[in-house]
Amino acid sequence: MIQAIICLLFFSIMLSGNTWAIDPGTSSGTLTVDSDTVKLGYSYAHLHDNAEGWLDKPKEMRILLSDREVPEQSLAGLNAFMTLSEMVRQNKIRGVLVRFDPAKPNDIIATVLYPPKNPQQALANETLSNSSKSPIDKLKVSAQRVSGAIAHHTDGNADFDWPTVDYKADFSAPLFNEPAVTANLTGKQALDSVQVKAVLAKARALAKGDLKASQQYSTRRSNLETEAFMAQAGAEAAKMAKQMGVEMEKELKKSKLKLVVRGSTAALIVGEKGATLLSLVLEGDSWKVD
């Protein structure tokens, strides 16, 4: 009896270890922008399945090499580029983001996650292509992990405020995936959904010029972004908010809609070619525009 109990406890410990222990992503390398060098000690890998059909590739592999730990969710969703760009502006990360179609690893898009000299400039994407092999050396992709090495140099250009950039790193990271799709709605079904109703409620509040009311339908992050925009707009802020609300409601009612829900997050794609993308998050019992 005692022997059986010991075996059961041993089995439980082994099962728990296999279930919960995830070997963290590591990186060994540096990023140098002009004379500033940061150590790239962390790596993350994420595969987006593109169930929404918004990306220009069937699937997108994302590899992040960073100078500090960040939430894995930073790579999730349709627009990881925008998420990480915002983190750069908030001084929450420095590093390199690499994206590519896993079926075509010889063509990759690399983004240096470092503040541009001109704060008004967006982060630049650089396409790296090699007809014979991937720009990521020794690239290995399994269902659980992605590893490899990357090195690249870009000359600067003082006339355009482009810095000289060098990065080189070996990495190995556990592979994460998007949450499963729990609803995929189009047309009237999408329009009648609780998620789109939240977007419509925000649009109507904006159309009335009631910024305070509109905030209850947005996440805290989105509200902070809107407040910053309104402060910059100055006296025209209220007028612009009303126009934005009117246009948003009109667009939702007349355009093609596709709503893809993944548990507590959702993506709303508006228009024939997905010209407008809205993200929503379930906070408590309420869906809010992010």
N, C-alpha and C positions, 0 to 999 in steps of 0.2 A: 504493500500500500504506500509506504513511504517512498519507495523507488519510483512508483507511478507518479506521485506528486512532484518529485524532483524533476522527472522527465517532462511533465506538463509545464512546470515553471520555466525550464530551460527552453522549451519550444515557444512559450509565450514571449520570452525575452528576444529570441531570434526573430520571431515574427514581427515584434514591435520595431526592432532595429531595421528590418528590411522595409517596413512600411513608412517609417518616419524619417530615417536618416538619409538625407540627400547630400551627397558630396558637393560642396559649394564650388562655384566657378572661380577659377584662378587665372591670372595673367601675369606674365613677366615681360615688362617692356617699358617704353617711355613715349611720351608725346612732347615734341619741342615746337613751340610757336615763336619764331624769331629767337630771342634769348631766354625764353621762359620754358623750363622743362618740368613736366609732372610725371610721376610714376604711375603706370597703368597696372594696378595690382588686382583688379577684379574683372571678371567676364561673365556675360549673361547671353543666353541663346533662347530665341522664341520663334516658333513657327506659326504664322497666321494663315488660316485655311481659306480666307477670302470668300466665305459663304455669302457675304454681302454683295460680291461682284463689283466692288468699287475700285479695287486696285487694278493696275494695268498688267498684272501677271496672275496666273492660276493660284499660286501660293507665294508667300514671301518669308524667307528666312531672315531673321534679324539677329545680328551679333553685336553686342555692346562691350567695348573695352573701356573701363572707367578708372578714375583715380580714387574712387570711394564707393562704399556700398550704397545701392539705391534699391527701391522696391522693384521686384521683378515685374510688377504690373506696368512699370514705366515703358516696357516694350510691347504691351498688349494693345489691342484696339486697332482701328483702321489707320490712325495717323500718329505713329510713334515719333515721327520727325518733329511734329508740333509739340508733343509732350516734352521731349528732350530739349527742344529749343527753348521752351519756357524755363526748364530747369537750369539751363546755361545762364539765362538772364537773371535768374534768382541765385546764382552762384552755388548751385547744389550739385554740379557735376562738371568735370572736364574729361574729355576722352574722344573716342572714335566710334561711330555707328556705321555698320556695314549691312547692306540689304541686297538680297538677290533671290532669283527664282531657283529653288533647290534643284530643279531639273536642268538649269543652265548656269552652273557655278563659274563659268569662264567670264561672265559679265556681272560686275558688281557695282553698286553705288556706295561710295564712302562719304561720310559727313564728319568733318572735324568739329567736335563739340567744344568750342572755345569762343569767347566773346569777340565779335568783329570789332575792328578799330572804330568803325562808324556804327554807333548804336542803332541807327535806323536801318542798317543792312540786315538781311536775313542770313542765316547760316548757308554756306555754299555746299552744294552736292557736286561730287566729282565722279564721273564714270570711269572705271578701270576695266579694261578688256584685254583678254589674251586668247588668241585663236587656238593655241595648243594646250593650255592648262589654265586652271583658276589662278587669279591673282593672290588667292589665299593658298599658301604653300602647305602641303601635307594635310589638306582638308579631309576630315573624316566626319561623316554624319551618320549617326545611328538613331534608333527610336528614343534613346535615353540621353545621348550626349553629342556635342559638337566640339571638335578640336582642330587646331591648325596653327599657322603662323602668317603674319602679314607685315610687310615693310613697304614704305612709300615715302617719296620726297616730292615736294612741290615748291618751285621757285616763287619768290615773292614779287610783287609789282607795286612800287611806291606810288605810282600815279593813280592806282585804283585802290590804295590802302589794303592790298593783299599781302599778308605776311608770308615769310618762308616757313614751310611746315615739314617736319620729319616725324614719322612714327614707325615704331618697330615693336612687335610683341608676339610672344607665343601664348596660346590660350587653350583652355579646356573648360567647358561649361555644361551643366545639365540642361537638357532641352525641355522647355515648357511649351504648352500649347494653349490655344484659345479655349475658353469655356464652351461647352456644347451649346448648340443653337436650341433654344426652347420654344421659339415661335418665329415664323417667317410669314409676314403678312404684306399684302399689296392692296391697292385700290381702296374700296370702301371699308374693308376689314381693317386696313391700316389707319384710315381716317377716323374710324370709330374706336380705336384702341385707347387705353388709358394714357399711353405714352404720348400719342399725338394730341390728345385732349389737353395734356399739360403744356405742350408747345403752343397750342391755340390759345390757352388761357393767358400765357405770357404775352403772346402777340396782341391780344385784345387789351391787356393792361397797358402795354406800351403805346398802343394806338390812342388810348385815352390820356396819355401823358402821366399815368400813375406809376412812376418808377418804383415806389415802395411796394405796391401790390405786385408788380412784375417779379420782385426779388423772391417772393415765396415760391415761385415756380422754377427757380434757378439754384444751382449749387453755390456754395460759398465761394469757390474758386471763380466761377463764372461771374458772380456778383462783383467781386473785387476787380476783375478785368473790365467789366462794364463801367464801374465807378471811375477807373483810371481813364477810360476812353471819354467818358462824359466830362471829366475834369479838363481834359485836353481840348475838347470841343468848345468849352466855354459857353457863351450865351446861346449858341446854336444847338446845345445839347438836347433840350426838350423837344425842339422841332425835329431834330434828327431821330430821336427815340420814337416819336409818333409816326413818322414816315416809315421807319424800320418795322414797326408793329403792323401798319397797314399792309405793307408789301409782304410781310411774312405770312399773314393770314390769307391774303390773296393767292400767294404761291402754293400754300398747302391745299387749298380748295380746288385749284385748277390744274395742278401738275401731277405727274405720275409719282406715286409714293411706294417706297419699299421699306418695311420696318423689320429689322432682324434683332430679336431679343436673345440675349445670352444670360439667363438668370437675372442678376441684379443690374445688368447694363444693357443698353440698347443703342442701335445705330439707325437713324432715319435718313434715308437717301431720297432727295427731292429732285425731280426733273428727269428727262429722258436719258441724259448722260451723267446723271449724278452730280449736277453742278453744285448742289448744296448738300452738305453733310452736317447733321446734328447728332450729338451724343447725349444720351440720357443716362441717369443713374438713379437707382431706387434707394432713397434715404428714408428709413423707417417704413411707413406705409405709402409714401408719396414718390412719384416719379418726378425728377427735376432735370431741367436742361443744363448740360455742363458746358 
